[in-house]
Amino acid sequence: MQRRYNLAHFILAGVIVLGLTLLMVCVDAQARIAFGSDRDGNPEIYVMDADGRNQQRLTENLNNDWSPSWSPDDKRIAFVSNRDGHFNYEIYVIDADGGNEQRLTNNPDEDKFPSWSPDGKRIVFSARRAGHFENKFAITEEIYVMDADGRNQQRLTENLFSDWYPSWSPDGKRITFASDRKGDLQNFEIYVMDANGRNQQRLTNNRHQDWKPSWSPDGKRIAFSSQRDGNYEIYVMDADGENQRNLTNNSHSDGSPAWFNSPFSVSPAGKKFTMWGWLKQIDR
């Protein structure tokens, strides 16, 4: 019989906390969580068992390591670090036990928000690359994709505004992301495109922030964070943008939804909301 643990009140720290809600999740004892913590003075990547035991630091340096993302085979973790300079965030990958740390990107500006393809062969991310804009402090960023070893980096979007938070569809055919290409930094919308960057379509359309999209495990719906009601709430919509509805609806801020996609049992509706920690099963 499988053992189960209750994670009702576990909190993951984030770099920019818009709000956080966790639903009760029952998981097998094999599950582990990767997360970021500044408990040692600066943000580092940690892992722990699903019940909070066996907390282990994977990275150790004087700068910031954050935004961990598990590979589909549970063996590696992609993350973001500025260990090469304050404004120079790069994407790194590390084994789940802390070994074989490798840098995947190398440019004078920022690469962040890594997301693995379902087959584990590619990583999509957001980047501000030198040569695209001369102003280092401009916040304009584009969506890029690369092989899991950092090779064959290709830009998927190209416009004068910012494209953030890319997320692969479960079938690997589409990528959803947030963009302020309407020209207003306070008005990010959710877009979707083919995995090769073609057929870009806007899914949301309102005067407030819609961002941090996350695909449902069956690829039929997308959860996202929206400020359209005056504070950040979790919304869900069909993959074509239809049937948008508020799931949280309270006076506080709820952000960064992440669908639970695992053989573990989940209650009540197959969703968990975190800032930037990822729950995965590890074969031991």
Helices and strands as residue ranges (DSSP letters): E 4-6, E 26-28, E 31-37, E 44-49, E 56-57, E 65-70, E 76-81, E 90-95, E 102-103, E 111-116, E 122-127, E 142-147, E 154-155, E 163-168, E 174-179, E 189-194, E 201-202, E 210-215, E 221-226, E 233-238, E 245-246, E 257-259, E 271-273, E 278-281
